Amino acid sequence: MASCAWYKLFRPLLFRFPAETSHRLIFTLLRLLYRLPGASALTRAIFVRRLTALPVRTMGLHFANPLGLAAGLDKNAEHIRPLADFGFGFLELGTVTPRPQPGNPRPRMFRLMHHAALINRMGFNNVGVYKMIANLMREKKPCPIGINIGKNRDTPAEQTVEDYLSALQAVYAHADYVAVNISSPNTPGLRDLQSEENLDALLRALKTAQAELAAKHGRYVPIALKIAPDLDDAQIAAIAKLVLAHKFDAVIATNTTITRPDLGHEPLAAQTGGLSGRPLKRLSTEIIRKLYVQLQGNVPIIGVGGIENAEDAWEKLLAGADLIQIYTVLIYEGPGIVRTLVNDLADRVRASDCVSLTAAVAQARKNKAREVPIN
Ligand SMILES: Cc1cc2nc3c(=O)[nH]c(=O)nc-3n(C[C@H](O)[C@H](O)[C@H](O)COP(=O)(O)O)c2cc1C
């Protein structure tokens, strides 16, 4: 597995601390480093200069490469500059809620080292949408920025839609796209929003608000729906039907799973929360595949879940993703994984003799469809 040499050296020390402490430590170090003049340029020189351009156009947006940071790592828009300097094609910030909230008590994030996985039950700890926007406005936007929104834990179920609407209103002018998170397993009742009746009402309200906001700001900001991997075929079909009916702009598949696939006798498997990383990979790719069939290629998909290398990324793209995201592998392999993934994908495009990633993926999807025997 490719990884930064320095991160490999540093990782045993970092992993001695509880997962959330390591996370804070690394971002505190980065913040200190970024006070030095030239730190950003140096980081970009290390990570981005040797990164191959791999442009993708989707959702009406231009991405320098298809690899984004998944939601949850930078919930409060505090680390945009270093994260962009690692070479991501886009960053998804949040999940952010209308009001600040502390999240669940610690410990709430666990490393499953033997499985390259994490279990988390963070519970949308965040500074609230207004503080987050203030943080975001301090930085010049280095790449497309998605803002992932959710509801506050203590908002009663019947006021859920209002929470999403007020968060959408607050982030609209600052986002390149907005992600609507209805799939975190750590906010009680949130996943109930994936039911047909609830989702219909939510999507309708969001699309109405989006039209009003687009007129007000003179800019159309696409909205993506982030779904869980724990959905059966009927649920996927129902979600796809609503996404098409409401002309939603994209789907992000998937969030973490509440199931525990391939974990054997891992003692941490019993921890409550969402599982991410390697054991999620197959599950999320299957959801993307089924969703792509249901959406008939009419709605962009952002594929996320267990990507560790270019092969995994390619699988997600073949299954139907237009863009991809990572989180857990970044914790295990360090920021060098961004460049490795993008450059390895670019090698695949070159080998295909196609002019772009989109064309190479389309060709590979066609070839794969031909492989399926016709009875
Ligand atoms: C510690 C942690 C916190 C997360 N927080 C959020 C979140 O706030 N909002 C969200 O939509 N997804 C959140 N996620 C899910 C990720 O965005 C992603 O969908 C999931 O981890 C699968 O990708 P991965 O296997 O590459 O990590 C979180 C994941 C982890 C590991």
The ligand as a Gaussian input file, in Angstrom:
#p B3LYP/6-31G(d) Opt

LIG

0 1
 C      -14.835000       9.627000      12.066000
 C      -15.807000       9.780000      10.950000
 C      -16.704000      10.823000      10.960000
 C      -17.624000      10.980000       9.927000
 N      -18.485000      12.028000       9.945000
 C      -19.347000      12.203000       8.910000
 C      -20.206000      13.317000       8.879000
 O      -20.179000      14.188000       9.748000
 N      -21.071000      13.422000       7.840000
 C      -21.127000      12.509000       6.811000
 O      -21.925000      12.656000       5.888000
 N      -20.294000      11.440000       6.817000
 C      -19.424000      11.265000       7.835000
 N      -18.569000      10.201000       7.825000
 C      -18.676000       9.216000       6.732000
 C      -17.670000       9.485000       5.622000
 O      -17.912000      10.716000       5.002000
 C      -17.725000       8.353000       4.560000
 O      -19.006000       8.365000       3.969000
 C      -17.470000       6.990000       5.146000
 O      -16.467000       7.031000       6.146000
 C      -17.040000       5.968000       4.084000
 O      -15.827000       6.334000       3.477000
 P      -14.395000       5.712000       3.907000
 O      -14.585000       4.228000       3.972000
 O      -13.438000       6.164000       2.828000
 O      -14.071000       6.286000       5.235000
 C      -17.654000      10.039000       8.855000
 C      -16.722000       8.990000       8.849000
 C      -15.810000       8.851000       9.862000
 C      -14.835000       7.710000       9.814000

